[in-house]
Amino acid sequence: MLSPIEKVLFAFLVLVCAVATINTFGQMIKIINRGQGKLKLDELPRRAMTGLVALFSQGRIIRHRKLSSIFHYAVAWGFIFYQLVNAVEVAEGLITGFEFLHDNIVGDIFRLAADILGALVFIAVLYFIVRRFAWGDTALTTRENVTLHPKAREGGISKDSLIVALFILVHSGFRIMAVAFLIAQHGPDPFQPVSNFVAQTFLTNGSAFALDFGWHVSWWFAIASLVLFLPYFPYTKHAHLFMGPVNFMTRPDRTYLGQMHTLDFEDEEIEQFGAATLFDLEQTQIVDAFACIMCNRCQEVCPAYNTGKELSPAAIEINKRYHIRENMIDFASGGEATMPLLDFAISESAVWACTACGHCVDVCPVGNTPMLDIMDIRRDQVLMASAFPNELKGAFVGMERMGNPWQSTEGRMEWAKPLDFDVPTVEENPDFEYLLWVGCAGAFNPDAQEVVRAVATIMHHASISFAVLGDAETCTGDSARRAGNEYLYYEMALGNIETLNAAGVDKKRVVTSCPHCFTTIGKEYGELGGHYDVFHHTQLISDLVGRGKLRLNGSKLESVTYHDPCYLGRHNGVLTEPRDALAKAGATLLEMDRTGSDSFCCGAGGAQYWKEEEHGSEAVSMNRFEEAQSTGAQTLAVGCPFCATMMVDANREKGEPMQVKDVAQVVMEAME
């Protein structure tokens, strides 16, 4: 155990570091509290369990980068367990005669776990050092055309990583050495095989004084390194160890992956809509900056980054973090965050390159939502600065004046004229079971009209009672919202809710062929009082086939690859039903590498459909189409009118090597 002088020195060290830790953690808390809104702490037991699950699952990192994830689990679980180990070893060093669970099976298991996990942590950290500094993994770098804080660009991230890696190596390595010195003094311990090996290999000839001195030195390095590191935690990206679980625990509940929450336009005291500067962001978005591990997993899946554009979701969080770090004391003391986010966090081109696909949100192991930062910056640009790509003006005007972004003045029932049966409106069939929400694409885009006709034919064939709103239907406002025009979305949503409720749709079911309408009506209108039971047409088709109401001959024998729309698959988890429908139609499904919740965006989302694509190395749609073509499938099946347009255009540019069809069209062709 420690000498009296050592105990005094340790107490002094703990006191000094405790004061410093309270100060730096206090700064972090003050900065977070300066954000908008409040962190969610309702239903605390449920939220605490969410945080614990995130802590031990590490945000399900195993889904990607399998090898690195396994090593990360070793570090994380070892570090978590080591907090108990550290407490025991501090007690054994300070309290005379204290021995933790010696000479019983629980103590044996404890020592074995501590020994093995310590070795695994040491090995895993060596792997990460080699990966970053020897292999130079390009996944950990960011392209030069992306806005990145100069200190991060000039090696700040690597420096921070090295400091933390060395701390963990010192902490775990000297803990093993401390145990080895004790084993060398008191005899072998089969329940500490790693420390046993070190003791019997390197320490067998040491004198009693040398072994005791070695234990003291090792104990001090192992424990003091931890105590000294605590105040530094809020300044390092490795604050993710606790801020990641906090992020999962305190974030708002969402009805789907990337839900945007509605702004309160009735509150006359609100002067800022959207985010111009750091503290215009929600508190949970500032937590994101502290939670970010700078692993670039979000960047790795971003369609804009993968096609050479200026956007990196990781860079947004990194830039926020470095900006906070540079101004930590000032911000904590109440200093104003005057620098615009567009100056330090992200470029204007990057803001408008985002497709709102949600992949960055889905893959983040610490619960960050950089996509929502971008949406809030767009809100500021549109609502406060009136600064947005000129091409969006036409879509905005069309929605405001004609109720559709196509600026079409045609009637909304034109799509139904080629059908050989009547499509009733809600006035003509007030006892409908399903409202068929046609959508603007279905009403005005010729290709999408064919899909809606296929859906209507399937419903008619299955004897489903349905109706449409006809000319009473208007755009849901989805494109306006993703483009930052939240007020236009708000007005259109309120108008649609009034129309839907007047038609009694709140007591019926809605089916639509557009994932964006599916999401907006079913998942977002609820904040404004509109609660509806909404289905995508692939869900309805799968259900009809399953209940025997729709019979398919299953003899198409067509090879098909299916493209998961972002707002159907990743955002809302509708993955199996489209595939079930295709399988029942006799299609042989050939999956792309990026599929399901990992599907790559078509490039139309986030209002990209209504504007020119930002400059990059290639079009997002072409990147996706080439992946579909590489499967060797004859047909590319889709479940979204916007995805269909993007894939049809890419197919045409490639010389039409494939057929592009909606799932409903494939199913209709297979109907008996």
HUZI-V162801 format. One record per residue. N is the residue number from 1. PHI is phi in radians with two decimals (999 if undefined). OMEGA is omega as a letter, one per 40 degrees, with the letter a starting at -180 (NA if undefined). Layout:
# HUZI-V162801
n = (N N)
phi = (PHI PHI)
omega = (OMEGA OMEGA)
This chain:
# HUZI-V162801
n = (1 2 3 4 5 6 7 8 9 10 11 12 13 14 15 16 17 18 19 20 21 22 23 24 25 26 27 28 29 30 31 32 33 34 35 36 37 38 39 40 41 42 43 44 45 46 47 48 49 50 51 52 53 54 55 56 57 58 59 60 61 62 63 64 65 66 67 68 69 70 71 72 73 74 75 76 77 78 79 80 81 82 83 84 85 86 87 88 89 90 91 92 93 94 95 96 97 98 99 100 101 102 103 104 105 106 107 108 109 110 111 112 113 114 115 116 117 118 119 120 121 122 123 124 125 126 127 128 129 130 131 132 133 134 135 136 137 138 139 140 141 142 143 144 145 146 147 148 149 150 151 152 153 154 155 156 157 158 159 160 161 162 163 164 165 166 167 168 169 170 171 172 173 174 175 176 177 178 179 180 181 182 183 184 185 186 187 188 189 190 191 192 193 194 195 196 197 198 199 200 201 202 203 204 205 206 207 208 209 210 211 212 213 214 215 216 217 218 219 220 221 222 223 224 225 226 227 228 229 230 231 232 233 234 235 236 237 238 239 240 241 242 243 244 245 246 247 248 249 250 251 252 253 254 255 256 257 258 259 260 261 262 263 264 265 266 267 268 269 270 271 272 273 274 275 276 277 278 279 280 281 282 283 284 285 286 287 288 289 290 291 292 293 294 295 296 297 298 299 300 301 302 303 304 305 306 307 308 309 310 311 312 313 314 315 316 317 318 319 320 321 322 323 324 325 326 327 328 329 330 331 332 333 334 335 336 337 338 339 340 341 342 343 344 345 346 347 348 349 350 351 352 353 354 355 356 357 358 359 360 361 362 363 364 365 366 367 368 369 370 371 372 373 374 375 376 377 378 379 380 381 382 383 384 385 386 387 388 389 390 391 392 393 394 395 396 397 398 399 400 401 402 403 404 405 406 407 408 409 410 411 412 413 414 415 416 417 418 419 420 421 422 423 424 425 426 427 428 429 430 431 432 433 434 435 436 437 438 439 440 441 442 443 444 445 446 447 448 449 450 451 452 453 454 455 456 457 458 459 460 461 462 463 464 465 466 467 468 469 470 471 472 473 474 475 476 477 478 479 480 481 482 483 484 485 486 487 488 489 490 491 492 493 494 495 496 497 498 499 500 501 502 503 504 505 506 507 508 509 510 511 512 513 514 515 516 517 518 519 520 521 522 523 524 525 526 527 528 529 530 531 532 533 534 535 536 537 538 539 540 541 542 543 544 545 546 547 548 549 550 551 552 553 554 555 556 557 558 559 560 561 562 563 564 565 566 567 568 569 570 571 572 573 574 575 576 577 578 579 580 581 582 583 584 585 586 587 588 589 590 591 592 593 594 595 596 597 598 599 600 601 602 603 604 605 606 607 608 609 610 611 612 613 614 615 616 617 618 619 620 621 622 623 624 625 626 627 628 629 630 631 632 633 634 635 636 637 638 639 640 641 642 643 644 645 646 647 648 649 650 651 652 653 654 655 656 657 658 659 660 661 662 663 664 665 666 667 668 669 670 671 672)
phi = (999 -1.29 -1.33 -0.97 -1.13 -1.09 -1.10 -1.12 -1.09 -1.16 -1.07 -1.13 -1.07 -1.09 -1.08 -1.09 -1.22 -1.13 -1.09 -1.13 -1.15 -1.03 -1.17 -1.24 -1.17 -1.10 -1.06 -1.07 -1.12 -1.09 -1.17 -1.06 -1.15 -1.44 -1.27 -1.37 1.19 -2.41 -1.15 -1.45 -2.23 -1.28 0.81 -0.99 -1.03 -1.13 -1.18 -1.08 -1.13 -1.05 -1.12 -1.15 -1.07 -1.11 -1.09 -1.47 -1.52 0.93 1.09 0.95 -1.11 -1.12 -1.10 -2.36 0.86 -0.95 -1.11 -1.08 -1.13 -1.08 -1.15 -1.17 -1.02 -1.04 -1.15 -1.13 -1.15 -1.10 -1.16 -1.09 -1.14 -1.15 -1.15 -1.21 -1.04 -1.10 -1.07 -1.11 -1.28 -1.15 -1.08 -1.17 -1.36 -1.73 -1.82 -1.08 1.37 -1.36 -2.33 -1.49 0.88 -1.35 1.07 -2.61 -1.11 -1.12 -1.10 -1.11 -1.14 -1.04 -1.16 -1.12 -1.09 -1.08 -1.19 -1.18 -1.12 -1.04 -1.17 -1.13 -1.06 -1.05 -1.14 -1.11 -1.16 -1.04 -1.03 -1.17 -1.13 -1.09 -1.05 -1.39 -1.76 -1.77 -1.28 1.08 -0.94 -1.16 -1.12 -1.64 -1.94 -2.27 -1.00 -1.17 -1.42 -1.65 -1.14 -2.47 -0.90 -0.92 -1.19 -1.20 -1.13 -1.59 1.86 -1.10 -1.15 -1.14 -1.11 -1.06 -1.08 -1.16 -1.03 -1.20 -1.09 -1.15 -1.03 -1.16 -1.09 -1.10 -1.11 -1.29 -1.14 -1.30 -1.15 -1.08 -1.14 -1.07 -1.15 -1.09 -1.12 -1.16 -1.10 -1.10 -1.47 -1.95 1.94 -1.07 -2.30 -1.11 -1.56 -2.32 -1.08 -1.20 -1.12 -1.03 -1.06 -1.08 -1.10 -1.34 -1.60 -2.06 -2.08 -1.19 -1.77 -1.34 -1.28 -1.04 -1.13 -1.12 -1.18 -1.18 -1.10 -1.07 -1.13 -1.04 -1.08 -1.13 -1.05 -1.12 -1.12 -1.18 -1.45 -1.13 -1.06 -1.18 -1.09 -1.20 -1.38 -0.95 -1.15 -1.43 -0.85 -1.10 -1.61 -2.00 -1.14 -1.41 -1.14 -1.04 -0.95 -1.94 -1.31 -1.06 -1.02 -1.06 -1.08 -1.10 -1.26 -1.87 -1.33 -1.13 -1.24 -2.17 -1.37 -2.68 -0.89 -1.94 -1.03 -1.67 -1.59 -1.26 -1.36 -1.64 -1.44 -1.52 -1.46 -1.25 -1.41 -1.32 -1.87 -2.17 -1.93 1.49 -2.09 -1.74 -2.23 -0.94 -1.47 -1.38 -1.32 -1.17 -0.97 -1.13 -1.35 -1.37 -1.00 -0.90 -1.11 -1.29 -1.43 -1.05 -1.62 1.05 -1.51 1.19 -1.12 -1.17 -1.08 -1.09 -1.86 -1.19 -1.10 -1.17 -1.11 -1.19 -2.01 1.43 -1.47 -1.40 -1.57 -2.32 -1.02 -1.10 -1.07 -1.04 -1.20 -1.09 -1.15 -1.05 -1.12 -1.21 -1.11 -1.12 -1.06 -1.17 -2.09 -0.97 -1.17 -1.11 -1.12 -1.17 -1.60 1.80 -1.10 -1.34 -1.66 -1.58 -1.25 -1.10 -1.03 -1.24 -1.58 -2.11 -1.67 -2.85 -1.51 -1.08 -1.07 -1.14 -1.01 -1.61 -1.56 -1.19 -1.66 0.95 -1.29 1.41 -1.17 -1.11 -1.20 -1.17 -1.55 -1.14 -1.33 -2.04 1.39 -1.32 -2.31 -1.04 -1.01 -1.26 -1.04 -1.10 -1.07 -1.22 -1.16 -1.08 -1.02 -1.09 -1.09 -1.40 -1.40 -1.78 -1.88 0.88 -2.08 -2.78 -0.94 -1.05 -1.13 -1.24 -1.02 -1.10 -1.13 -1.08 -1.10 -1.07 -1.19 -1.17 -1.70 -2.07 1.31 -2.71 -1.27 -1.33 1.04 -1.48 -1.84 -1.21 -1.23 -1.43 -1.87 -1.05 -1.03 -1.48 -1.07 -1.25 -1.26 -1.64 -2.48 -1.46 -1.78 -1.38 -1.52 -1.15 -1.21 -1.40 -2.38 -1.17 -1.69 -1.02 -1.54 -2.15 -1.58 -1.51 -1.48 -1.27 1.42 -1.15 -1.10 -1.10 -1.48 -2.15 -1.67 -0.95 -1.14 -1.21 -1.06 -1.08 -1.17 -1.10 -1.10 -1.13 -1.10 -1.07 -1.11 -1.07 -1.12 -1.11 -1.10 -1.54 1.03 -1.55 -1.36 -2.46 -2.65 -2.22 -1.44 1.15 -1.27 -1.36 -1.37 -2.32 -0.99 -1.23 1.63 -0.98 -1.10 -1.09 -1.11 -1.19 -1.50 1.74 -1.53 -1.11 -1.17 -1.11 -1.01 -1.00 -1.15 -1.20 -1.11 -1.06 -1.13 -1.18 -1.07 -1.08 -1.15 -1.12 -1.17 -1.11 -1.53 1.31 -1.23 -1.12 -1.92 -2.09 -2.03 -2.08 -2.24 -2.52 -1.63 -1.90 -1.06 -1.28 -1.14 -0.96 -1.28 -1.15 -1.22 -1.44 -2.08 -1.95 -1.14 -1.02 -1.12 -1.83 1.67 -1.75 -1.97 -2.37 -1.67 -1.96 -2.19 -1.44 -1.09 -1.20 -1.17 -1.10 -1.07 -1.04 -1.17 -1.11 -1.14 -1.10 -1.58 1.34 -1.51 -2.35 -1.79 -2.02 -1.35 1.06 -2.03 -1.15 0.89 -1.90 -1.45 -2.29 -2.00 -1.91 -1.68 -1.32 -1.09 -0.99 -1.47 -1.85 -1.41 -1.22 -1.21 -2.12 1.27 -1.53 -2.09 -1.48 -1.06 -1.07 -1.21 -1.07 -1.10 -1.13 -1.11 -1.16 -1.42 1.60 -1.31 -1.62 -1.53 -1.97 -1.38 -1.33 -1.11 -1.71 -2.49 1.08 -1.23 -1.73 -1.04 -1.57 -1.15 -1.41 1.79 -1.66 -1.19 1.13 1.20 -1.08 -0.98 -1.73 -2.49 -1.24 -1.18 -1.09 -1.11 -2.84 -1.51 -2.82 -1.37 -1.03 -1.10 -1.20 -1.03 -1.25 -1.12 -1.09 -1.17 -1.11 -1.11 -1.17 -1.27 1.47 -1.25 -1.35 -2.18 -1.79 -1.62 -2.27 -2.42 -2.65 -1.13 -1.30 -1.03 -1.05 -1.07 -1.12 -1.29 -1.09 -1.11 -1.15 -1.09 -1.12 -1.13 -1.54 1.59 0.96 -1.35 -2.27 -1.70 -1.96 -2.37 -1.33 -0.94 -1.09 -1.19 -1.09 -1.17 -1.06 -1.15 -1.69 -1.25 -1.32)
omega = (a i i i i i i i a i i i a a a a i i i a i a a i i i a a i a i a i i a i a i a i i a a i i a i i i i i i i a a i a i i a a a a i a a i i i i i i a i a a i a i a a i i i a i i a i i i i a a a i a i a i i i i a i i i i i a i i a a a a i i i i a a a i i i a i i a a a i i a a a i a i i a a a i i i a a a i a a i a a i i i i a i a i i i a i i a a a a i i a i i i i i i i i a i a i a a i a a i i a i a a a a a a a a i i i a a i i i i a a a i a i a a a i i a a a a a a a a a a i a i i a i a i i i i i a a a a i a i i a a a i a a i a a i a a a i a a i a a i a a a i i i i a i i i i a i a a i i a i i i i a a a i i a a i i a a a i i i a i a i a i a a i i a i a a a a a a a i i a i a a a i i i a a a i i i i i a i a i a a i a i i a a a a i i a a a i a i a i i i i i i a a a a a a a a i a a a a a i i a i i a a a i i a i a a i i i a i a a a a a a i i a i a i a i a i a a a i i i i i a a a i a a a i a i a i i i i i i i i i i i i a a i i i a i i i a a i i i a i a a a i a a i i a a a i i a a a i i i i i i a a a i i i a i i a i i i a i a i i i i a a a a a a a a i a i a a a i a i i a i i i a i i a i a a i a i a i a i a a a a i a i a i i i a a i a a a a i i a a a i a i a i a a i i a i a i a i i i a i i i a i a i i a a i a i a a a i i i a i a i i i a a i a a i i i a a i a a i a i a a i a a i i a a a a i i i i i a a a i i a i i a i i a i i a a i a a i NA)
